[in-house]
Amino acid sequence: MTDRHTRRDFLGEAAILAAGVLLGMPYYARAQTTDTVDVLLDWLPQGPNCGFHVAQQKGFYGQAGITVRISAGKGSGSTAQLVANGVAQIGFVDGYVMGNSVAKGMSLKTVASVFRRNPCAIITLEESGIEKASSLEGKRVGIPVGAAQFQQFPAFAKGAGIDKSKVEIVNVDPAGAAAALIAGKVDAIAGFAQGWVPSVEIRGNKKTNIIWFADNGVQVVSNGLVVRGDFLEGNAELLKRFVPATLKGFLYARQNPDEAAKIIKAALPTSDIAISRREMELGFESWITPQTAGKPLGWGSTEDWSSTISILKQYGGVSADLIAADLFTNDFVPQSAEFVPPQN
């Protein structure tokens, strides 16, 4: 009986191994997947958050022994709240928003910082001649009131050396901001560059100028992998597998943007491949700060996070006693050279 049972087990494992080879997926991924994780994006599947779907489709999560269920989000604020409430274990959340959430009592922490450079920017049409911040005085700038870039605009004006009272801020619907710029209803719009520039350039067939907040004294950390405090404490081994697998997804997308755009198209059929690719290109520009140069993707800088807290306190209405260590950890970020992104 024991011999027959052993032989049957051997044959079963051999069949699984053969199936794994035929399907191009490692045996480990098929035989050892034991953990299931729910991930909530910041928004719909798109270029900036492509790393999750790429990691899933390329088998990086399977190789790490994890089954990942990815859901679309409705903004970083909503995702932060749902992760804090345990609806999802991991979220892709803007660091400025997360810091505000932690200040309000939510138990959250970033375990990998992806967009380490502030992606907020003033976007203008090339034909307008508005190429630098000093040209914004006397102009109308469309910003969704209440958005992170609305809160950060005074810091941008200070860093750029312009009089914010001479800039007319117009409340715009995020969904209609690009159209408002193209139609000339405003002279500029402020938002995440990777979110709006592709629509203006590709759908609107207009060339743009990008005036980055980060180039004008507003360094805040943006999107990263965020978990609840108790999940971090109880699932350290899982996070040591999940974080590298996800970062591999982002890094693979950078090396293979056309393939990554097609993966986004498969996840969201209504997406436009050209726009997704442009979103990725702009997203890559937000990966590195002077403090994170030469460091693996995901590695956070205490100086950058401290700057985020400073701006939250000065312009975001935060009064809680926060320090950088409250908001992020590098404990799960792989240190090997393969995770260091291109530095250009």
C-alpha positions in Angstrom: 0.0 0.0 0.0 2.8 2.4 0.9 4.7 1.7 -2.3 1.6 2.2 -4.5 0.8 5.5 -2.7 4.3 6.8 -3.1 4.3 5.9 -6.8 1.0 7.6 -7.3 2.2 10.7 -5.6 5.3 10.7 -7.8 3.2 10.3 -11.0 0.9 13.1 -9.8 3.8 15.5 -9.2 5.4 14.6 -12.5 2.1 15.4 -14.3 2.0 18.8 -12.5 5.6 19.5 -13.5 4.9 18.6 -17.1 1.9 20.8 -17.2 3.9 23.7 -15.7 6.6 23.2 -18.4 4.0 23.1 -21.2 2.4 26.3 -19.9 5.7 28.1 -19.5 5.3 28.6 -15.8 7.7 27.4 -13.1 6.8 24.3 -11.1 7.0 26.3 -7.9 4.3 28.6 -9.1 1.9 25.8 -9.8 2.7 23.5 -6.9 3.3 25.9 -4.0 0.9 28.8 -4.4 -0.7 29.1 -0.9 -1.4 32.7 -0.2 -4.2 34.9 -1.6 -4.0 38.7 -1.4 -6.6 41.4 -2.4 -5.0 44.5 -4.0 -6.9 47.7 -4.5 -5.5 50.1 -7.1 -5.7 53.9 -6.8 -7.8 54.1 -10.0 -8.7 52.0 -13.1 -5.9 49.9 -14.6 -3.6 52.3 -16.5 0.0 53.1 -17.3 1.1 54.4 -13.8 -0.2 51.4 -11.9 0.6 48.8 -14.5 3.1 46.9 -12.3 0.4 44.9 -10.6 -1.2 43.5 -13.7 2.2 43.0 -15.4 3.4 41.0 -12.3 0.3 38.9 -12.5 0.4 38.2 -16.2 4.1 37.5 -16.3 3.8 35.0 -13.5 5.9 36.9 -10.9 3.2 36.5 -8.2 2.8 32.8 -9.0 6.6 32.4 -8.7 6.4 34.0 -5.3 3.6 31.6 -4.2 0.9 34.2 -4.2 -2.5 34.5 -5.8 -3.4 38.1 -6.3 -6.8 39.6 -6.9 -6.6 43.1 -8.3 -9.5 45.5 -8.2 -9.9 49.1 -9.5 -10.0 51.9 -7.1 -11.7 55.3 -6.9 -8.8 57.5 -5.9 -6.1 57.3 -3.3 -8.3 58.6 -0.5 -10.9 55.9 -1.0 -8.2 53.2 -1.4 -6.5 54.3 1.8 -9.8 54.1 3.7 -10.7 50.7 2.4 -7.3 49.2 3.2 -7.5 50.7 6.7 -10.9 49.1 7.1 -9.5 45.7 5.9 -11.5 45.5 2.7 -8.2 44.9 0.8 -4.9 43.9 2.3 -2.7 46.1 0.0 -3.4 49.3 -1.8 -1.6 51.6 -4.3 -1.9 55.0 -2.5 -0.4 58.4 -2.9 2.0 59.2 0.0 0.6 62.7 0.6 -2.9 61.3 0.9 -1.7 58.4 3.1 0.1 60.8 5.4 -3.1 62.8 5.8 -4.9 59.5 6.5 -2.4 58.5 9.2 -2.7 61.9 10.8 -6.4 61.2 11.1 -5.8 58.0 13.0 -5.7 55.3 10.2 -3.1 52.6 10.8 -1.3 52.5 7.4 2.3 52.3 6.2 4.0 52.3 2.8 6.1 49.2 2.3 7.5 50.2 -1.1 7.7 53.7 -2.5 7.2 53.7 -6.3 6.5 57.3 -7.3 9.2 58.9 -5.1 9.2 62.2 -7.0 6.1 64.4 -6.9 4.1 63.8 -10.1 2.1 66.9 -9.7 2.6 69.5 -12.4 1.2 72.6 -14.1 0.3 71.6 -17.7 0.0 74.1 -20.5 -0.3 74.0 -24.2 2.9 74.6 -26.1 1.2 77.1 -28.3 0.4 79.2 -25.2 4.0 80.2 -24.6 3.7 79.4 -20.9 6.8 77.4 -20.3 7.8 78.4 -16.7 6.1 79.2 -13.5 6.8 83.0 -13.7 4.5 83.1 -16.7 1.5 82.0 -14.7 0.8 85.3 -13.0 -2.3 86.8 -14.6 -3.4 83.4 -15.9 -6.3 81.1 -15.1 -5.2 77.7 -13.7 -7.8 74.9 -13.5 -7.4 72.7 -10.4 -9.9 70.4 -8.8 -10.6 72.0 -5.4 -9.7 69.7 -2.6 -7.2 67.7 -4.7 -3.6 67.2 -3.5 -2.3 69.6 -6.1 -4.8 72.2 -4.9 -3.4 71.9 -1.4 0.2 71.9 -2.7 -0.3 74.9 -5.0 0.7 77.5 -2.4 3.9 75.6 -1.7 4.5 75.5 -5.5 4.0 79.3 -5.8 6.4 79.9 -2.9 9.0 77.6 -4.4 8.6 79.2 -7.8 8.8 82.7 -6.4 5.4 83.8 -7.8 2.6 85.7 -6.2 -0.2 83.2 -5.9 -2.7 86.0 -5.5 -2.0 86.9 -9.1 -3.0 83.5 -10.3 -6.7 82.8 -10.7 -7.6 79.3 -9.6 -10.6 77.8 -11.4 -12.3 74.7 -10.0 -12.5 72.1 -12.7 -13.9 68.6 -12.8 -11.0 66.1 -13.0 -12.7 64.3 -15.9 -13.1 67.6 -17.9 -9.7 69.2 -17.0 -7.9 68.2 -20.2 -10.9 69.3 -22.4 -11.0 72.7 -20.5 -7.4 73.3 -21.4 -7.7 72.3 -25.0 -10.8 74.5 -25.4 -9.1 77.5 -23.9 -11.4 77.8 -20.9 -8.2 77.9 -18.7 -4.6 78.7 -19.5 -3.2 75.8 -17.5 -4.3 72.9 -15.4 -2.6 71.3 -12.4 -2.6 67.6 -11.7 -0.7 64.4 -12.0 1.2 64.8 -15.3 0.8 61.1 -16.2 -2.9 61.4 -15.7 -3.7 64.4 -18.0 -0.8 65.0 -20.4 -1.5 61.9 -22.5 -5.1 62.8 -23.1 -4.1 66.4 -24.2 -1.3 65.1 -26.4 -3.0 62.1 -28.0 -6.7 62.7 -27.9 -6.4 66.5 -28.2 -3.5 66.3 -30.6 -1.8 69.2 -28.8 1.8 69.6 -27.6 2.3 70.4 -24.0 4.7 72.1 -21.5 5.1 70.4 -18.1 6.1 72.6 -15.1 6.8 70.0 -12.3 6.0 70.8 -8.7 9.1 68.9 -7.7 11.3 71.3 -9.7 9.8 74.2 -7.7 10.4 73.1 -4.2 7.5 70.7 -3.6 9.0 67.3 -2.9 6.3 64.9 -1.6 6.3 61.2 -2.0 3.5 59.9 -4.2 2.2 56.4 -4.8 3.4 53.2 -3.2 2.3 49.9 -1.8 0.4 50.6 1.4 -0.8 48.1 4.1 -2.6 48.2 7.4 -0.4 48.1 10.5 -1.6 44.8 11.8 -1.4 43.2 8.4 2.3 44.3 8.2 3.0 42.8 11.6 1.4 39.5 10.9 2.4 38.9 7.3 6.1 40.0 7.1 7.1 36.8 5.3 4.3 37.3 2.7 5.3 40.9 2.1 8.9 39.8 1.6 7.6 37.9 -1.4 4.9 40.2 -2.6 6.9 43.5 -2.7 9.7 42.2 -4.9 7.2 40.5 -7.2 5.3 43.7 -7.7 8.5 45.8 -8.2 9.5 43.3 -10.9 6.2 44.0 -12.6 7.0 47.8 -12.7 10.6 47.2 -13.8 9.5 44.8 -16.5 7.0 47.4 -17.8 9.8 49.9 -18.1 11.8 47.6 -20.2 8.8 46.4 -22.2 6.3 49.3 -22.4 4.5 48.1 -25.5 3.8 44.7 -24.0 2.8 46.3 -20.7 0.3 48.6 -22.5 -1.2 45.5 -24.1 -1.5 43.9 -20.6 -3.4 47.1 -19.5 -5.6 46.8 -22.5 -6.5 43.2 -21.5 -7.3 44.3 -18.0 -9.3 47.3 -19.2 -10.6 46.9 -22.7 -11.7 50.5 -23.0 -8.1 51.7 -22.4 -6.1 53.2 -25.3 -2.7 51.5 -25.8 -1.0 54.7 -27.0 -2.2 56.6 -23.9 -1.3 53.9 -21.5 2.2 53.8 -23.0 2.6 57.6 -22.6 1.2 57.4 -19.0 4.0 54.9 -18.3 6.7 57.1 -19.8 5.6 60.0 -17.6 5.2 57.8 -14.6 8.8 56.6 -14.9 9.9 60.2 -14.5 8.5 60.1 -11.0 10.6 57.1 -9.8 13.8 58.9 -8.7 14.7 61.8 -6.4 18.2 63.1 -5.6 17.9 61.2 -2.3 16.9 57.9 -3.9 19.3 58.0 -6.8 21.1 54.6 -7.2 18.7 52.9 -4.8 16.3 50.0 -5.7 12.8 50.9 -6.8 10.6 50.9 -3.7 13.3 52.3 -1.4 12.1 55.3 0.5 14.1 58.3 1.7 13.6 59.7 5.2 14.4 63.1 3.8 11.7 62.9 1.1 9.1 61.6 3.6 10.0 64.3 6.1 9.5 66.9 3.3 6.1 65.3 2.7 5.2 65.7 6.3 6.4 69.3 6.4 4.2 70.3 3.4 1.2 68.4 4.9 1.6 70.4 8.1 2.1 73.8 6.4 -0.5 73.5 3.6 -2.5 70.3 4.2 -4.0 71.2 7.6 -2.2 68.4 9.4 -1.3 69.1 13.0 -0.6 65.6 14.3 2.9 64.8 15.5 4.2 62.7 12.6 7.7 61.5 11.7 8.9 59.8 8.6 9.2 56.4 10.3 5.4 56.5 11.0 4.7 56.5 7.2 7.1 54.1 5.6 9.5 51.2 5.9 12.2 49.8 3.7 12.2 46.4 5.4 10.6 44.6 2.5 12.4 46.3 -0.4 14.9 44.0 -2.1 18.5 45.4 -2.2 19.9 43.6 -5.2 21.1 45.5 -8.3 18.4 44.0 -10.5 15.9 46.2 -8.7 17.7 49.5 -9.3 15.9 51.3 -12.1 17.5 53.2 -15.0 18.7 56.5 -13.6 17.9 58.7 -16.6 
